[in-house]
Structure formats: C-alpha cells, structure tokens
Amino acid sequence: MSYQVAVLKEGYSRIVNGTVLARGTSTLIKGPKNILVDTLSPWDKDVLIKALQKHELKCEDIAYVVCTHGHTDHIGNLNLFTKATHIIGYSVCHEDQYYIHPFEMNMPYVIDDQVEVIPTPGHTGSDVTVIVQTDALGIVAVVGDLFEREDDLDDPALWREIAGSENPKLQEKNRNMILRKAQYIIPGHGPMFKVTEEMKTEYPTEIEENVPSEGLKSA
C-alpha cells in the first residue's frame, strides 16, 4: 500500500499594519501508517478534527505526529493524539517514554521504507523534515518553516528575517539539500509547490557537510 499526501490546512503569513499574521500548515500522510505533520495552533482544534474527518480518520487513527519545530502554530494540538508516537523536533516520545535518536548526528528516523524524518535545522536548532515516497508525486518533503513559502526562493528576507532564522547559513544549506532531493515541497506557510530544474540549478551544491545524504532517493 502506498502513501498519499493531503494538505489539511494551508498556512499563510503576511504583514498587516506592522504585525505578522500567520497560521502554519498541517499535512496528512495517509497510508500503512497514518502520519500527521504539524498540528496547527491551539485556536485551530476544531479545524483540524474536521479536516481529519473528511479523510475518514479520527485523532486516534494517527500513528505518528511529527512537529517540524516547536513554535505554537505547529504544536498547538498535540494533546488530541494520545495514541500516537510524537516526534517534536529532535524529541521522540510516547506517553512518559522518551526514545533517544541521534538526529544531532545526522541520522534519519525511519518510519518505514517509504517515510523518514530527517534533521533540517536552521529556522530553529532542531527542525525536522518528513520525506515521503508517493506513487502520484514522487518524493514529497514536508518541511515546516525550512521554507516559508515558494515566494521565499526569490525573496530570502521572507525566511531569513520575517519568519526568522536562528542559523541562516545552516538553513540555506538544508534548503538546498531538500531542493535536490524532492519533487514537491510543502512549506510551513503556503501552498505545496513543484521543484523545477531551475530551482535545483540556481542554488549552490558544493556545501555538503552536516546535511543528510542517504535515505530515500529521487526517482
């Protein structure tokens, strides 16, 4: 059985009268193991439950919840998913059990042969990305705020300054790696977009240290 990827709620970010308005994206990876990536904000509880119902799922049907990083608009409804294993940045737990996984040593967390969670720090020091192999789209990367939205390819200030980056050099390195790995990217605050050959070639590829190079391969 293959995986399907569905955006449950598309995020956004914009500046209005000097204030940043933002909501994160939540993504369902439906298949042998149902996986939810980012749980929206605490004000989006009903939105999330109803979105899952449209896919004939309840909160208890989710096997893994992955939060790409620890900001409020990505972790706001963790308590809905008490049956799931939680991967929150570099932390992996279920109830009171915490599992040591060496994300810091650049090791992917393998859910199965079609889905893995890889470290992609930069926006924060412990961001992760979910990489899923699909029949319909090829490799899809659900990246959280590693990419704010497609526009930030042309306007780096969107991810460096407006979204904020704890380590811009490292974030750029991981952005480049994802562009080379994925056919589609689901960013933290905008629509899914297709990775074009122009995007792949426009970014430098010579810096390879400290980014994952193994794991799922592009078709």
C-alpha positions, 0 to 999 in steps of 0.5 A, a space after each residue: 500500500 502506498 502513501 498519499 499526501 493531503 494538505 489539511 490546512 494551508 498556512 499563510 503569513 503576511 504583514 498587516 499594519 506592522 504585525 505578522 499574521 500567520 497560521 502554519 500548515 498541517 499535512 496528512 500522510 495517509 497510508 500503512 501508517 497514518 502520519 500527521 505533520 504539524 498540528 496547527 495552533 491551539 485556536 485551530 482544534 476544531 479545524 483540524 478534527 474536521 479536516 481529519 474527518 473528511 479523510 475518514 480518520 479520527 485523532 486516534 487513527 494517527 500513528 505518528 505526529 511529527 512537529 517540524 519545530 516547536 513554535 505554537 502554530 505547529 504544536 498547538 494540538 498535540 494533546 488530541 493524539 494520545 495514541 500516537 508516537 510524537 516526534 517534536 523536533 529532535 524529541 521522540 516520545 510516547 506517553 512518559 517514554 522518551 526514545 533517544 535518536 541521534 538526529 544531532 548526528 545526522 541520522 534519519 528516523 525511519 518510519 518505514 521504507 517509504 517515510 523518514 524524518 530527517 534533521 533540517 535545522 536552521 529556522 530553529 536548532 532542531 527542525 525536522 523534515 518528513 520525506 515521503 515516497 508517493 506513487 502520484 508525486 514522487 518524493 514529497 518533503 514536508 518541511 515546516 518553516 525550512 521554507 516559508 513559502 515558494 515566494 521565499 526562493 526569490 525573496 530570502 528576507 521572507 525566511 531569513 528575517 520575517 519568519 526568522 532564522 536562528 542559523 541562516 547559513 545552516 538553513 540555506 544549506 538544508 534548503 538546498 539539500 531538500 531542493 535536490 532531493 524532492 519533487 514537491 515541497 510543502 512549506 510551513 506557510 503556503 501552498 505545496 509547490 513543484 521543484 523545477 530544474 531551475 530551482 535545483 540549478 540556481 542554488 549552490 551544491 558544493 556545501 555538503 557537510 552536516 546535511 543528510 545524504 542517504 535515505 530515500 532517493 529521487 526517482 
